[in-house]
């Protein structure tokens, strides 16, 4: 698709841009903003990923 999140100032100023890369391309083409849910609870999402990573690391030990 010939659309870029880097042409949108709101996306360029968003901290989750590297994670979502502008969201749904179809929505962006149809002028419907779509932000991923993680944007609104990023701290909880990161904590969950960290906790899961620790539990997997501990599970692999003999």
C-alpha positions in Angstrom: 0.0 0.0 0.0 1.2 3.5 -0.8 0.6 5.0 2.6 2.9 5.9 5.4 2.4 6.6 9.1 5.3 9.0 8.9 3.1 11.4 6.9 0.7 11.7 9.9 1.9 14.1 12.6 -0.1 12.3 15.3 1.6 9.0 14.5 5.0 10.6 14.3 4.6 12.0 17.8 3.3 8.7 19.3 5.5 6.6 21.5 4.0 3.3 20.2 4.8 4.1 16.5 7.7 1.5 16.4 5.3 -1.1 17.8 2.3 -0.5 15.6 3.8 1.2 12.5 0.6 3.3 12.0 -2.0 0.7 12.8 -4.3 -0.7 10.2 -3.3 0.4 6.6 -6.8 -0.1 5.4 -8.2 2.2 8.1 -5.6 4.8 7.4 -6.4 4.8 3.7 -10.1 5.3 4.5 -9.3 8.1 6.9 -10.4 6.0 9.9 -7.8 6.3 12.7 -7.1 3.1 14.4 -4.7 2.9 17.3 -3.6 -0.3 18.9 -5.1 -0.9 22.4 -1.6 -1.2 23.9 -1.2 2.6 23.3 -3.7 3.2 26.2 -2.1 0.9 28.7 1.5 0.7 27.6 2.9 0.3 31.1 0.7 -2.7 31.9 1.6 -4.2 28.5 5.3 -3.9 29.0 5.0 -5.3 32.6 3.0 -8.3 31.3 5.7 -9.0 28.6 8.4 -8.7 31.2 6.6 -11.1 33.6 6.0 -13.6 30.8 9.7 -13.5 29.8 10.8 -14.1 33.3 8.4 -17.1 33.7 9.7 -18.6 30.5 13.3 -18.1 31.5 12.7 -19.8 34.8 10.8 -22.7 33.3 13.8 -23.6 31.1 16.1 -24.2 34.0 16.7 -27.8 35.1 
